[in-house]
Each structure stands twice: as structure tokens, then as C-alpha cells.
Amino acid sequence: MSEQRQDAADIEQRYVQEYDEDAALVEGLDPDKPREQKTTDQVEAVGDDVETDVEEMADPER
């Protein structure tokens, strides 16, 4: 296998692994699951304006 094909295969595998990890975290947010099966504590928000964004989304008048 050429080096470029190997690099592409490595990137694909990394993408698949990251997708699987993200999917597992999202599934772990299911409110019907018991607390010990949830991933809520593992999921982190990204960015500096997270609290502002949450307030804007939670305010029905905006």
C-alpha cells in the first residue's frame, strides 16, 4: 500500500473512532438512563460564551 493510501486509511480510522466516541457520549445523555450509565460529566461545552448561549436558548422571548 502506498504511503498516501496508508495515510488516508489512518485518517479514516481516526474519523470513525472519533465519531463512535461522540455517538457514545450523545447516547449517554439520554434522560431515561440511570445516572451511572450517563456521560453527562464527560461532555464539555466549547467556547467562552457558553453560559450566554444557554441563556439565549432557554429564554423563550428571544
Buried (B, 14 or more C-beta within 10 A) or exposed (E): EEEEEEEEEEEEEEEEEEEEEEEEBEEBEEEEEEEEEBBEEEEEEEEEEEEEEEEEEEEEEE
